[in-house]
Amino acid sequence: MVWRGDLSVRFALEFVGVGGGRAGAKSLFPPHKRGAAVGLWSAMGGAAAALGPPVGGLLVQAGWQWVFLVNLPIGVAACAVGVWALREIRDES
């Protein structure tokens, strides 16, 4: 089922996610590191937007299955880095 709402509503819903990411940077990083965190977030978004279509096109030319298979090692690497780099935050209240 395709939702055929107003385009401005779609963009507004997409920007809700962007705001959530920026709020996460505000709550997870100390004030002197927030600029770097938001800069890294923005750089990764820009790189994904620039590299996604050409890399996706190359993967589809190699075979449509590669679009899905390429995510396996990326996901495993992301989980490994997350376990190593992320700290646990608990609210004791």
HTML snippet that shows the backbone in 3Dmol.js (N, CA, C, O; Angstrom):
<script src="https://3Dmol.org/build/3Dmol-min.js"></script>
<div id="view" style="width:600px;height:400px;position:relative"></div>
<script>
const pdb = `
ATOM      1  N   MET A   1       0.842  -1.180   0.000  1.00  0.00           N
ATOM      2  CA  MET A   1       0.000   0.000   0.000  1.00  0.00           C
ATOM      3  C   MET A   1       0.884   1.239   0.000  1.00  0.00           C
ATOM      4  O   MET A   1       1.796   1.345   0.820  1.00  0.00           O
ATOM      5  N   VAL A   2       0.635   2.151  -0.882  1.00  0.00           N
ATOM      6  CA  VAL A   2       1.428   3.370  -1.010  1.00  0.00           C
ATOM      7  C   VAL A   2       0.658   4.526  -0.411  1.00  0.00           C
ATOM      8  O   VAL A   2      -0.514   4.739  -0.723  1.00  0.00           O
ATOM      9  N   TRP A   3       1.329   5.272   0.454  1.00  0.00           N
ATOM     10  CA  TRP A   3       0.711   6.446   1.044  1.00  0.00           C
ATOM     11  C   TRP A   3       0.882   7.608   0.091  1.00  0.00           C
ATOM     12  O   TRP A   3       2.004   7.902  -0.320  1.00  0.00           O
ATOM     13  N   ARG A   4      -0.186   8.268  -0.267  1.00  0.00           N
ATOM     14  CA  ARG A   4      -0.140   9.343  -1.253  1.00  0.00           C
ATOM     15  C   ARG A   4      -0.489  10.690  -0.610  1.00  0.00           C
ATOM     16  O   ARG A   4      -1.322  11.438  -1.121  1.00  0.00           O
ATOM     17  N   GLY A   5       0.152  10.976   0.499  1.00  0.00           N
ATOM     18  CA  GLY A   5      -0.103  12.247   1.186  1.00  0.00           C
ATOM     19  C   GLY A   5       0.643  13.397   0.562  1.00  0.00           C
ATOM     20  O   GLY A   5       1.343  13.246  -0.439  1.00  0.00           O
ATOM     21  N   ASP A   6       0.484  14.526   1.164  1.00  0.00           N
ATOM     22  CA  ASP A   6       1.136  15.737   0.700  1.00  0.00           C
ATOM     23  C   ASP A   6       2.652  15.592   0.855  1.00  0.00           C
ATOM     24  O   ASP A   6       3.123  15.050   1.855  1.00  0.00           O
ATOM     25  N   LEU A   7       3.403  16.066  -0.115  1.00  0.00           N
ATOM     26  CA  LEU A   7       4.856  15.934  -0.109  1.00  0.00           C
ATOM     27  C   LEU A   7       5.477  16.660   1.078  1.00  0.00           C
ATOM     28  O   LEU A   7       6.470  16.192   1.636  1.00  0.00           O
ATOM     29  N   SER A   8       4.914  17.784   1.466  1.00  0.00           N
ATOM     30  CA  SER A   8       5.474  18.521   2.603  1.00  0.00           C
ATOM     31  C   SER A   8       5.327  17.726   3.894  1.00  0.00           C
ATOM     32  O   SER A   8       6.175  17.835   4.779  1.00  0.00           O
ATOM     33  N   VAL A   9       4.280  16.937   4.017  1.00  0.00           N
ATOM     34  CA  VAL A   9       4.104  16.090   5.196  1.00  0.00           C
ATOM     35  C   VAL A   9       5.170  14.995   5.210  1.00  0.00           C
ATOM     36  O   VAL A   9       5.706  14.666   6.268  1.00  0.00           O
ATOM     37  N   ARG A  10       5.471  14.444   4.070  1.00  0.00           N
ATOM     38  CA  ARG A  10       6.525  13.424   3.993  1.00  0.00           C
ATOM     39  C   ARG A  10       7.867  13.991   4.421  1.00  0.00           C
ATOM     40  O   ARG A  10       8.586  13.365   5.200  1.00  0.00           O
ATOM     41  N   PHE A  11       8.212  15.176   3.916  1.00  0.00           N
ATOM     42  CA  PHE A  11       9.475  15.801   4.299  1.00  0.00           C
ATOM     43  C   PHE A  11       9.496  16.104   5.791  1.00  0.00           C
ATOM     44  O   PHE A  11      10.525  15.933   6.444  1.00  0.00           O
ATOM     45  N   ALA A  12       8.370  16.551   6.331  1.00  0.00           N
ATOM     46  CA  ALA A  12       8.312  16.846   7.768  1.00  0.00           C
ATOM     47  C   ALA A  12       8.577  15.587   8.581  1.00  0.00           C
ATOM     48  O   ALA A  12       9.300  15.640   9.576  1.00  0.00           O
ATOM     49  N   LEU A  13       8.009  14.465   8.178  1.00  0.00           N
ATOM     50  CA  LEU A  13       8.236  13.212   8.899  1.00  0.00           C
ATOM     51  C   LEU A  13       9.687  12.760   8.788  1.00  0.00           C
ATOM     52  O   LEU A  13      10.226  12.194   9.738  1.00  0.00           O
ATOM     53  N   GLU A  14      10.325  12.998   7.653  1.00  0.00           N
ATOM     54  CA  GLU A  14      11.735  12.642   7.517  1.00  0.00           C
ATOM     55  C   GLU A  14      12.604  13.497   8.426  1.00  0.00           C
ATOM     56  O   GLU A  14      13.571  12.999   9.002  1.00  0.00           O
ATOM     57  N   PHE A  15      12.275  14.767   8.563  1.00  0.00           N
ATOM     58  CA  PHE A  15      13.084  15.653   9.402  1.00  0.00           C
ATOM     59  C   PHE A  15      12.892  15.378  10.881  1.00  0.00           C
ATOM     60  O   PHE A  15      13.725  15.797  11.685  1.00  0.00           O
ATOM     61  N   VAL A  16      11.830  14.694  11.270  1.00  0.00           N
ATOM     62  CA  VAL A  16      11.673  14.288  12.663  1.00  0.00           C
ATOM     63  C   VAL A  16      12.822  13.367  13.045  1.00  0.00           C
ATOM     64  O   VAL A  16      13.376  13.490  14.137  1.00  0.00           O
ATOM     65  N   GLY A  17      13.188  12.445  12.157  1.00  0.00           N
ATOM     66  CA  GLY A  17      14.319  11.556  12.415  1.00  0.00           C
ATOM     67  C   GLY A  17      15.628  12.305  12.509  1.00  0.00           C
ATOM     68  O   GLY A  17      16.469  11.976  13.345  1.00  0.00           O
ATOM     69  N   VAL A  18      15.818  13.309  11.667  1.00  0.00           N
ATOM     70  CA  VAL A  18      17.044  14.114  11.720  1.00  0.00           C
ATOM     71  C   VAL A  18      17.126  14.836  13.053  1.00  0.00           C
ATOM     72  O   VAL A  18      18.195  14.891  13.661  1.00  0.00           O
ATOM     73  N   GLY A  19      16.029  15.382  13.511  1.00  0.00           N
ATOM     74  CA  GLY A  19      16.014  16.062  14.805  1.00  0.00           C
ATOM     75  C   GLY A  19      16.321  15.116  15.947  1.00  0.00           C
ATOM     76  O   GLY A  19      16.990  15.499  16.907  1.00  0.00           O
ATOM     77  N   GLY A  20      15.848  13.897  15.857  1.00  0.00           N
ATOM     78  CA  GLY A  20      16.149  12.909  16.886  1.00  0.00           C
ATOM     79  C   GLY A  20      17.624  12.603  16.955  1.00  0.00           C
ATOM     80  O   GLY A  20      18.176  12.429  18.041  1.00  0.00           O
ATOM     81  N   GLY A  21      18.267  12.536  15.812  1.00  0.00           N
ATOM     82  CA  GLY A  21      19.709  12.300  15.786  1.00  0.00           C
ATOM     83  C   GLY A  21      20.481  13.454  16.397  1.00  0.00           C
ATOM     84  O   GLY A  21      21.445  13.243  17.133  1.00  0.00           O
ATOM     85  N   ARG A  22      20.069  14.650  16.100  1.00  0.00           N
ATOM     86  CA  ARG A  22      20.746  15.815  16.674  1.00  0.00           C
ATOM     87  C   ARG A  22      20.490  15.892  18.176  1.00  0.00           C
ATOM     88  O   ARG A  22      21.384  16.279  18.929  1.00  0.00           O
ATOM     89  N   ALA A  23      19.286  15.533  18.630  1.00  0.00           N
ATOM     90  CA  ALA A  23      19.007  15.531  20.067  1.00  0.00           C
ATOM     91  C   ALA A  23      19.860  14.483  20.758  1.00  0.00           C
ATOM     92  O   ALA A  23      20.295  14.689  21.891  1.00  0.00           O
ATOM     93  N   GLY A  24      20.105  13.355  20.089  1.00  0.00           N
ATOM     94  CA  GLY A  24      20.973  12.327  20.657  1.00  0.00           C
ATOM     95  C   GLY A  24      22.380  12.849  20.832  1.00  0.00           C
ATOM     96  O   GLY A  24      23.027  12.546  21.835  1.00  0.00           O
ATOM     97  N   ALA A  25      22.866  13.620  19.890  1.00  0.00           N
ATOM     98  CA  ALA A  25      24.201  14.200  20.006  1.00  0.00           C
ATOM     99  C   ALA A  25      24.259  15.162  21.192  1.00  0.00           C
ATOM    100  O   ALA A  25      25.282  15.253  21.869  1.00  0.00           O
ATOM    101  N   LYS A  26      23.182  15.864  21.438  1.00  0.00           N
ATOM    102  CA  LYS A  26      23.157  16.814  22.547  1.00  0.00           C
ATOM    103  C   LYS A  26      23.160  16.099  23.894  1.00  0.00           C
ATOM    104  O   LYS A  26      23.783  16.575  24.844  1.00  0.00           O
ATOM    105  N   SER A  27      22.477  14.972  23.986  1.00  0.00           N
ATOM    106  CA  SER A  27      22.385  14.290  25.270  1.00  0.00           C
ATOM    107  C   SER A  27      23.520  13.296  25.503  1.00  0.00           C
ATOM    108  O   SER A  27      23.798  12.949  26.651  1.00  0.00           O
ATOM    109  N   LEU A  28      24.183  12.829  24.444  1.00  0.00           N
ATOM    110  CA  LEU A  28      25.205  11.805  24.600  1.00  0.00           C
ATOM    111  C   LEU A  28      26.624  12.350  24.670  1.00  0.00           C
ATOM    112  O   LEU A  28      27.527  11.646  25.120  1.00  0.00           O
ATOM    113  N   PHE A  29      26.838  13.579  24.238  1.00  0.00           N
ATOM    114  CA  PHE A  29      28.190  14.127  24.178  1.00  0.00           C
ATOM    115  C   PHE A  29      28.302  15.355  25.066  1.00  0.00           C
ATOM    116  O   PHE A  29      27.354  16.133  25.178  1.00  0.00           O
ATOM    117  N   PRO A  30      29.466  15.534  25.701  1.00  0.00           N
ATOM    118  CA  PRO A  30      29.660  16.760  26.484  1.00  0.00           C
ATOM    119  C   PRO A  30      29.687  17.973  25.558  1.00  0.00           C
ATOM    120  O   PRO A  30      29.932  17.836  24.360  1.00  0.00           O
ATOM    121  N   PRO A  31      29.437  19.158  26.111  1.00  0.00           N
ATOM    122  CA  PRO A  31      29.329  20.352  25.251  1.00  0.00           C
ATOM    123  C   PRO A  31      30.525  20.592  24.345  1.00  0.00           C
ATOM    124  O   PRO A  31      30.340  21.039  23.213  1.00  0.00           O
ATOM    125  N   HIS A  32      31.735  20.317  24.791  1.00  0.00           N
ATOM    126  CA  HIS A  32      32.906  20.611  23.953  1.00  0.00           C
ATOM    127  C   HIS A  32      33.099  19.601  22.821  1.00  0.00           C
ATOM    128  O   HIS A  32      33.928  19.827  21.939  1.00  0.00           O
ATOM    129  N   LYS A  33      32.351  18.489  22.824  1.00  0.00           N
ATOM    130  CA  LYS A  33      32.464  17.499  21.745  1.00  0.00           C
ATOM    131  C   LYS A  33      31.224  17.444  20.849  1.00  0.00           C
ATOM    132  O   LYS A  33      31.196  16.675  19.887  1.00  0.00           O
ATOM    133  N   ARG A  34      30.220  18.231  21.145  1.00  0.00           N
ATOM    134  CA  ARG A  34      28.971  18.170  20.366  1.00  0.00           C
ATOM    135  C   ARG A  34      29.155  18.627  18.930  1.00  0.00           C
ATOM    136  O   ARG A  34      28.556  18.054  18.020  1.00  0.00           O
ATOM    137  N   GLY A  35      29.963  19.634  18.713  1.00  0.00           N
ATOM    138  CA  GLY A  35      30.198  20.105  17.347  1.00  0.00           C
ATOM    139  C   GLY A  35      30.823  19.029  16.482  1.00  0.00           C
ATOM    140  O   GLY A  35      30.444  18.856  15.323  1.00  0.00           O
ATOM    141  N   ALA A  36      31.776  18.310  17.041  1.00  0.00           N
ATOM    142  CA  ALA A  36      32.412  17.217  16.295  1.00  0.00           C
ATOM    143  C   ALA A  36      31.418  16.092  16.027  1.00  0.00           C
ATOM    144  O   ALA A  36      31.426  15.496  14.950  1.00  0.00           O
ATOM    145  N   ALA A  37      30.567  15.803  17.001  1.00  0.00           N
ATOM    146  CA  ALA A  37      29.581  14.730  16.827  1.00  0.00           C
ATOM    147  C   ALA A  37      28.576  15.075  15.722  1.00  0.00           C
ATOM    148  O   ALA A  37      28.273  14.238  14.873  1.00  0.00           O
ATOM    149  N   VAL A  38      28.071  16.291  15.737  1.00  0.00           N
ATOM    150  CA  VAL A  38      27.120  16.710  14.706  1.00  0.00           C
ATOM    151  C   VAL A  38      27.817  16.798  13.353  1.00  0.00           C
ATOM    152  O   VAL A  38      27.220  16.462  12.330  1.00  0.00           O
ATOM    153  N   GLY A  39      29.063  17.242  13.335  1.00  0.00           N
ATOM    154  CA  GLY A  39      29.817  17.291  12.081  1.00  0.00           C
ATOM    155  C   GLY A  39      30.031  15.910  11.492  1.00  0.00           C
ATOM    156  O   GLY A  39      29.895  15.716  10.284  1.00  0.00           O
ATOM    157  N   LEU A  40      30.365  14.950  12.344  1.00  0.00           N
ATOM    158  CA  LEU A  40      30.538  13.573  11.871  1.00  0.00           C
ATOM    159  C   LEU A  40      29.223  13.005  11.369  1.00  0.00           C
ATOM    160  O   LEU A  40      29.189  12.327  10.342  1.00  0.00           O
ATOM    161  N   TRP A  41      28.130  13.279  12.093  1.00  0.00           N
ATOM    162  CA  TRP A  41      26.789  12.823  11.681  1.00  0.00           C
ATOM    163  C   TRP A  41      26.467  13.393  10.291  1.00  0.00           C
ATOM    164  O   TRP A  41      25.990  12.668   9.418  1.00  0.00           O
ATOM    165  N   SER A  42      26.725  14.674  10.092  1.00  0.00           N
ATOM    166  CA  SER A  42      26.427  15.319   8.813  1.00  0.00           C
ATOM    167  C   SER A  42      27.323  14.792   7.698  1.00  0.00           C
ATOM    168  O   SER A  42      26.865  14.592   6.573  1.00  0.00           O
ATOM    169  N   ALA A  43      28.600  14.566   8.005  1.00  0.00           N
ATOM    170  CA  ALA A  43      29.526  14.051   6.991  1.00  0.00           C
ATOM    171  C   ALA A  43      29.118  12.653   6.543  1.00  0.00           C
ATOM    172  O   ALA A  43      29.177  12.346   5.352  1.00  0.00           O
ATOM    173  N   MET A  44      28.710  11.815   7.466  1.00  0.00           N
ATOM    174  CA  MET A  44      28.282  10.461   7.106  1.00  0.00           C
ATOM    175  C   MET A  44      27.007  10.493   6.263  1.00  0.00           C
ATOM    176  O   MET A  44      26.856   9.711   5.324  1.00  0.00           O
ATOM    177  N   GLY A  45      26.103  11.391   6.602  1.00  0.00           N
ATOM    178  CA  GLY A  45      24.894  11.529   5.796  1.00  0.00           C
ATOM    179  C   GLY A  45      25.191  12.003   4.387  1.00  0.00           C
ATOM    180  O   GLY A  45      24.608  11.508   3.422  1.00  0.00           O
ATOM    181  N   GLY A  46      26.096  12.960   4.270  1.00  0.00           N
ATOM    182  CA  GLY A  46      26.490  13.444   2.946  1.00  0.00           C
ATOM    183  C   GLY A  46      27.204  12.388   2.128  1.00  0.00           C
ATOM    184  O   GLY A  46      26.960  12.251   0.929  1.00  0.00           O
ATOM    185  N   ALA A  47      28.091  11.636   2.778  1.00  0.00           N
ATOM    186  CA  ALA A  47      28.801  10.566   2.070  1.00  0.00           C
ATOM    187  C   ALA A  47      27.829   9.483   1.611  1.00  0.00           C
ATOM    188  O   ALA A  47      27.951   8.963   0.502  1.00  0.00           O
ATOM    189  N   ALA A  48      26.873   9.146   2.458  1.00  0.00           N
ATOM    190  CA  ALA A  48      25.888   8.133   2.076  1.00  0.00           C
ATOM    191  C   ALA A  48      25.042   8.601   0.898  1.00  0.00           C
ATOM    192  O   ALA A  48      24.758   7.825  -0.015  1.00  0.00           O
ATOM    193  N   ALA A  49      24.643   9.861   0.919  1.00  0.00           N
ATOM    194  CA  ALA A  49      23.831  10.394  -0.181  1.00  0.00           C
ATOM    195  C   ALA A  49      24.625  10.450  -1.481  1.00  0.00           C
ATOM    196  O   ALA A  49      24.069  10.236  -2.558  1.00  0.00           O
ATOM    197  N   ALA A  50      25.922  10.735  -1.387  1.00  0.00           N
ATOM    198  CA  ALA A  50      26.744  10.846  -2.592  1.00  0.00           C
ATOM    199  C   ALA A  50      27.161   9.483  -3.139  1.00  0.00           C
ATOM    200  O   ALA A  50      27.183   9.283  -4.353  1.00  0.00           O
ATOM    201  N   LEU A  51      27.489   8.556  -2.262  1.00  0.00           N
ATOM    202  CA  LEU A  51      28.019   7.261  -2.701  1.00  0.00           C
ATOM    203  C   LEU A  51      26.955   6.180  -2.878  1.00  0.00           C
ATOM    204  O   LEU A  51      27.185   5.198  -3.583  1.00  0.00           O
ATOM    205  N   GLY A  52      25.804   6.350  -2.248  1.00  0.00           N
ATOM    206  CA  GLY A  52      24.774   5.315  -2.310  1.00  0.00           C
ATOM    207  C   GLY A  52      24.310   4.970  -3.718  1.00  0.00           C
ATOM    208  O   GLY A  52      24.336   3.795  -4.084  1.00  0.00           O
ATOM    209  N   PRO A  53      23.888   5.933  -4.518  1.00  0.00           N
ATOM    210  CA  PRO A  53      23.409   5.589  -5.863  1.00  0.00           C
ATOM    211  C   PRO A  53      24.460   4.950  -6.773  1.00  0.00           C
ATOM    212  O   PRO A  53      24.155   3.947  -7.417  1.00  0.00           O
ATOM    213  N   PRO A  54      25.689   5.486  -6.857  1.00  0.00           N
ATOM    214  CA  PRO A  54      26.641   4.813  -7.756  1.00  0.00           C
ATOM    215  C   PRO A  54      27.063   3.434  -7.265  1.00  0.00           C
ATOM    216  O   PRO A  54      27.204   2.508  -8.065  1.00  0.00           O
ATOM    217  N   VAL A  55      27.266   3.288  -5.958  1.00  0.00           N
ATOM    218  CA  VAL A  55      27.640   1.971  -5.431  1.00  0.00           C
ATOM    219  C   VAL A  55      26.483   0.993  -5.607  1.00  0.00           C
ATOM    220  O   VAL A  55      26.696  -0.167  -5.961  1.00  0.00           O
ATOM    221  N   GLY A  56      25.264   1.455  -5.362  1.00  0.00           N
ATOM    222  CA  GLY A  56      24.096   0.598  -5.584  1.00  0.00           C
ATOM    223  C   GLY A  56      23.964   0.171  -7.033  1.00  0.00           C
ATOM    224  O   GLY A  56      23.614  -0.975  -7.316  1.00  0.00           O
ATOM    225  N   GLY A  57      24.241   1.086  -7.954  1.00  0.00           N
ATOM    226  CA  GLY A  57      24.195   0.741  -9.375  1.00  0.00           C
ATOM    227  C   GLY A  57      25.228  -0.301  -9.750  1.00  0.00           C
ATOM    228  O   GLY A  57      24.940  -1.218 -10.519  1.00  0.00           O
ATOM    229  N   LEU A  58      26.440  -0.167  -9.207  1.00  0.00           N
ATOM    230  CA  LEU A  58      27.469  -1.172  -9.472  1.00  0.00           C
ATOM    231  C   LEU A  58      27.089  -2.536  -8.905  1.00  0.00           C
ATOM    232  O   LEU A  58      27.321  -3.568  -9.536  1.00  0.00           O
ATOM    233  N   LEU A  59      26.508  -2.529  -7.721  1.00  0.00           N
ATOM    234  CA  LEU A  59      26.097  -3.798  -7.114  1.00  0.00           C
ATOM    235  C   LEU A  59      24.985  -4.467  -7.924  1.00  0.00           C
ATOM    236  O   LEU A  59      24.988  -5.685  -8.098  1.00  0.00           O
ATOM    237  N   VAL A  60      24.049  -3.680  -8.411  1.00  0.00           N
ATOM    238  CA  VAL A  60      22.963  -4.251  -9.220  1.00  0.00           C
ATOM    239  C   VAL A  60      23.507  -4.796 -10.531  1.00  0.00           C
ATOM    240  O   VAL A  60      23.030  -5.823 -11.014  1.00  0.00           O
ATOM    241  N   GLN A  61      24.486  -4.137 -11.109  1.00  0.00           N
ATOM    242  CA  GLN A  61      25.085  -4.662 -12.342  1.00  0.00           C
ATOM    243  C   GLN A  61      25.786  -5.989 -12.084  1.00  0.00           C
ATOM    244  O   GLN A  61      25.787  -6.868 -12.946  1.00  0.00           O
ATOM    245  N   ALA A  62      26.380  -6.141 -10.907  1.00  0.00           N
ATOM    246  CA  ALA A  62      27.050  -7.400 -10.561  1.00  0.00           C
ATOM    247  C   ALA A  62      26.032  -8.502 -10.281  1.00  0.00           C
ATOM    248  O   ALA A  62      26.349  -9.684 -10.413  1.00  0.00           O
ATOM    249  N   GLY A  63      24.841  -8.134  -9.905  1.00  0.00           N
ATOM    250  CA  GLY A  63      23.774  -9.080  -9.575  1.00  0.00           C
ATOM    251  C   GLY A  63      22.947  -8.496  -8.437  1.00  0.00           C
ATOM    252  O   GLY A  63      23.505  -8.015  -7.451  1.00  0.00           O
ATOM    253  N   TRP A  64      21.644  -8.532  -8.559  1.00  0.00           N
ATOM    254  CA  TRP A  64      20.797  -7.868  -7.569  1.00  0.00           C
ATOM    255  C   TRP A  64      20.969  -8.445  -6.175  1.00  0.00           C
ATOM    256  O   TRP A  64      20.680  -7.752  -5.199  1.00  0.00           O
ATOM    257  N   GLN A  65      21.426  -9.685  -6.038  1.00  0.00           N
ATOM    258  CA  GLN A  65      21.614 -10.295  -4.732  1.00  0.00           C
ATOM    259  C   GLN A  65      22.685  -9.559  -3.922  1.00  0.00           C
ATOM    260  O   GLN A  65      22.622  -9.519  -2.693  1.00  0.00           O
ATOM    261  N   TRP A  66      23.669  -8.978  -4.617  1.00  0.00           N
ATOM    262  CA  TRP A  66      24.752  -8.285  -3.933  1.00  0.00           C
ATOM    263  C   TRP A  66      24.266  -7.074  -3.145  1.00  0.00           C
ATOM    264  O   TRP A  66      24.908  -6.671  -2.175  1.00  0.00           O
ATOM    265  N   VAL A  67      23.151  -6.494  -3.546  1.00  0.00           N
ATOM    266  CA  VAL A  67      22.599  -5.367  -2.806  1.00  0.00           C
ATOM    267  C   VAL A  67      22.296  -5.790  -1.377  1.00  0.00           C
ATOM    268  O   VAL A  67      22.460  -4.998  -0.449  1.00  0.00           O
ATOM    269  N   PHE A  68      21.858  -7.025  -1.191  1.00  0.00           N
ATOM    270  CA  PHE A  68      21.530  -7.522   0.140  1.00  0.00           C
ATOM    271  C   PHE A  68      22.746  -8.154   0.819  1.00  0.00           C
ATOM    272  O   PHE A  68      22.936  -7.982   2.023  1.00  0.00           O
ATOM    273  N   LEU A  69      23.564  -8.877   0.068  1.00  0.00           N
ATOM    274  CA  LEU A  69      24.693  -9.587   0.653  1.00  0.00           C
ATOM    275  C   LEU A  69      25.794  -8.660   1.155  1.00  0.00           C
ATOM    276  O   LEU A  69      26.509  -9.005   2.096  1.00  0.00           O
ATOM    277  N   VAL A  70      25.939  -7.500   0.545  1.00  0.00           N
ATOM    278  CA  VAL A  70      26.985  -6.578   0.970  1.00  0.00           C
ATOM    279  C   VAL A  70      26.720  -6.060   2.391  1.00  0.00           C
ATOM    280  O   VAL A  70      27.651  -5.626   3.069  1.00  0.00           O
ATOM    281  N   ASN A  71      25.488  -6.101   2.838  1.00  0.00           N
ATOM    282  CA  ASN A  71      25.159  -5.605   4.168  1.00  0.00           C
ATOM    283  C   ASN A  71      25.561  -6.556   5.284  1.00  0.00           C
ATOM    284  O   ASN A  71      25.661  -6.129   6.435  1.00  0.00           O
ATOM    285  N   LEU A  72      25.793  -7.815   4.989  1.00  0.00           N
ATOM    286  CA  LEU A  72      26.180  -8.757   6.038  1.00  0.00           C
ATOM    287  C   LEU A  72      27.518  -8.391   6.683  1.00  0.00           C
ATOM    288  O   LEU A  72      27.564  -8.233   7.903  1.00  0.00           O
ATOM    289  N   PRO A  73      28.599  -8.251   5.930  1.00  0.00           N
ATOM    290  CA  PRO A  73      29.851  -7.883   6.601  1.00  0.00           C
ATOM    291  C   PRO A  73      29.813  -6.477   7.207  1.00  0.00           C
ATOM    292  O   PRO A  73      30.457  -6.224   8.225  1.00  0.00           O
ATOM    293  N   ILE A  74      29.071  -5.576   6.595  1.00  0.00           N
ATOM    294  CA  ILE A  74      28.956  -4.228   7.154  1.00  0.00           C
ATOM    295  C   ILE A  74      28.231  -4.282   8.492  1.00  0.00           C
ATOM    296  O   ILE A  74      28.635  -3.615   9.444  1.00  0.00           O
ATOM    297  N   GLY A  75      27.172  -5.067   8.572  1.00  0.00           N
ATOM    298  CA  GLY A  75      26.432  -5.205   9.822  1.00  0.00           C
ATOM    299  C   GLY A  75      27.251  -5.866  10.917  1.00  0.00           C
ATOM    300  O   GLY A  75      27.207  -5.438  12.070  1.00  0.00           O
ATOM    301  N   VAL A  76      27.997  -6.905  10.565  1.00  0.00           N
ATOM    302  CA  VAL A  76      28.852  -7.575  11.557  1.00  0.00           C
ATOM    303  C   VAL A  76      29.923  -6.610  12.056  1.00  0.00           C
ATOM    304  O   VAL A  76      30.188  -6.551  13.256  1.00  0.00           O
ATOM    305  N   ALA A  77      30.535  -5.858  11.157  1.00  0.00           N
ATOM    306  CA  ALA A  77      31.554  -4.890  11.559  1.00  0.00           C
ATOM    307  C   ALA A  77      30.952  -3.794  12.436  1.00  0.00           C
ATOM    308  O   ALA A  77      31.571  -3.378  13.416  1.00  0.00           O
ATOM    309  N   ALA A  78      29.764  -3.329  12.099  1.00  0.00           N
ATOM    310  CA  ALA A  78      29.123  -2.287  12.899  1.00  0.00           C
ATOM    311  C   ALA A  78      28.790  -2.795  14.302  1.00  0.00           C
ATOM    312  O   ALA A  78      28.955  -2.065  15.280  1.00  0.00           O
ATOM    313  N   CYS A  79      28.327  -4.029  14.407  1.00  0.00           N
ATOM    314  CA  CYS A  79      28.045  -4.601  15.728  1.00  0.00           C
ATOM    315  C   CYS A  79      29.323  -4.750  16.548  1.00  0.00           C
ATOM    316  O   CYS A  79      29.332  -4.462  17.745  1.00  0.00           O
ATOM    317  N   ALA A  80      30.394  -5.198  15.911  1.00  0.00           N
ATOM    318  CA  ALA A  80      31.669  -5.353  16.626  1.00  0.00           C
ATOM    319  C   ALA A  80      32.192  -4.009  17.121  1.00  0.00           C
ATOM    320  O   ALA A  80      32.633  -3.902  18.265  1.00  0.00           O
ATOM    321  N   VAL A  81      32.148  -2.994  16.280  1.00  0.00           N
ATOM    322  CA  VAL A  81      32.597  -1.662  16.689  1.00  0.00           C
ATOM    323  C   VAL A  81      31.686  -1.112  17.779  1.00  0.00           C
ATOM    324  O   VAL A  81      32.163  -0.458  18.706  1.00  0.00           O
ATOM    325  N   GLY A  82      30.391  -1.362  17.685  1.00  0.00           N
ATOM    326  CA  GLY A  82      29.455  -0.896  18.705  1.00  0.00           C
ATOM    327  C   GLY A  82      29.720  -1.519  20.060  1.00  0.00           C
ATOM    328  O   GLY A  82      29.705  -0.821  21.074  1.00  0.00           O
ATOM    329  N   VAL A  83      29.962  -2.819  20.098  1.00  0.00           N
ATOM    330  CA  VAL A  83      30.267  -3.492  21.362  1.00  0.00           C
ATOM    331  C   VAL A  83      31.559  -2.934  21.955  1.00  0.00           C
ATOM    332  O   VAL A  83      31.676  -2.781  23.171  1.00  0.00           O
ATOM    333  N   TRP A  84      32.522  -2.632  21.092  1.00  0.00           N
ATOM    334  CA  TRP A  84      33.806  -2.134  21.558  1.00  0.00           C
ATOM    335  C   TRP A  84      33.738  -0.659  21.981  1.00  0.00           C
ATOM    336  O   TRP A  84      34.321  -0.283  22.998  1.00  0.00           O
ATOM    337  N   ALA A  85      33.039   0.167  21.219  1.00  0.00           N
ATOM    338  CA  ALA A  85      33.128   1.617  21.400  1.00  0.00           C
ATOM    339  C   ALA A  85      32.022   2.231  22.251  1.00  0.00           C
ATOM    340  O   ALA A  85      32.239   3.268  22.879  1.00  0.00           O
ATOM    341  N   LEU A  86      30.853   1.621  22.286  1.00  0.00           N
ATOM    342  CA  LEU A  86      29.732   2.253  22.997  1.00  0.00           C
ATOM    343  C   LEU A  86      29.768   1.903  24.467  1.00  0.00           C
ATOM    344  O   LEU A  86      30.081   0.777  24.854  1.00  0.00           O
ATOM    345  N   ARG A  87      29.444   2.889  25.274  1.00  0.00           N
ATOM    346  CA  ARG A  87      29.378   2.636  26.708  1.00  0.00           C
ATOM    347  C   ARG A  87      27.924   2.478  27.125  1.00  0.00           C
ATOM    348  O   ARG A  87      27.009   2.979  26.472  1.00  0.00           O
ATOM    349  N   GLU A  88      27.738   1.766  28.232  1.00  0.00           N
ATOM    350  CA  GLU A  88      26.383   1.532  28.721  1.00  0.00           C
ATOM    351  C   GLU A  88      25.943   2.727  29.563  1.00  0.00           C
ATOM    352  O   GLU A  88      26.700   3.241  30.386  1.00  0.00           O
ATOM    353  N   ILE A  89      24.718   3.150  29.341  1.00  0.00           N
ATOM    354  CA  ILE A  89      24.152   4.262  30.104  1.00  0.00           C
ATOM    355  C   ILE A  89      22.913   3.735  30.820  1.00  0.00           C
ATOM    356  O   ILE A  89      21.988   3.230  30.184  1.00  0.00           O
ATOM    357  N   ARG A  90      22.900   3.855  32.144  1.00  0.00           N
ATOM    358  CA  ARG A  90      21.751   3.410  32.920  1.00  0.00           C
ATOM    359  C   ARG A  90      21.208   4.574  33.749  1.00  0.00           C
ATOM    360  O   ARG A  90      21.956   5.369  34.318  1.00  0.00           O
ATOM    361  N   ASP A  91      19.905   4.639  33.792  1.00  0.00           N
ATOM    362  CA  ASP A  91      19.243   5.626  34.649  1.00  0.00           C
ATOM    363  C   ASP A  91      18.867   4.901  35.929  1.00  0.00           C
ATOM    364  O   ASP A  91      17.983   4.045  35.918  1.00  0.00           O
ATOM    365  N   GLU A  92      19.516   5.225  37.015  1.00  0.00           N
ATOM    366  CA  GLU A  92      19.317   4.527  38.288  1.00  0.00           C
ATOM    367  C   GLU A  92      18.141   5.063  39.078  1.00  0.00           C
ATOM    368  O   GLU A  92      17.891   4.585  40.185  1.00  0.00           O
ATOM    369  N   SER A  93      17.407   6.036  38.558  1.00  0.00           N
ATOM    370  CA  SER A  93      16.283   6.597  39.312  1.00  0.00           C
ATOM    371  C   SER A  93      15.056   5.742  39.250  1.00  0.00           C
ATOM    372  O   SER A  93      14.032   6.088  39.838  1.00  0.00           O
TER     373      SER A  93
END
`;
const viewer = $3Dmol.createViewer("view");
viewer.addModel(pdb, "pdb");
viewer.setStyle({}, {cartoon: {color: "spectrum"}});
viewer.zoomTo();
viewer.render();
</script>
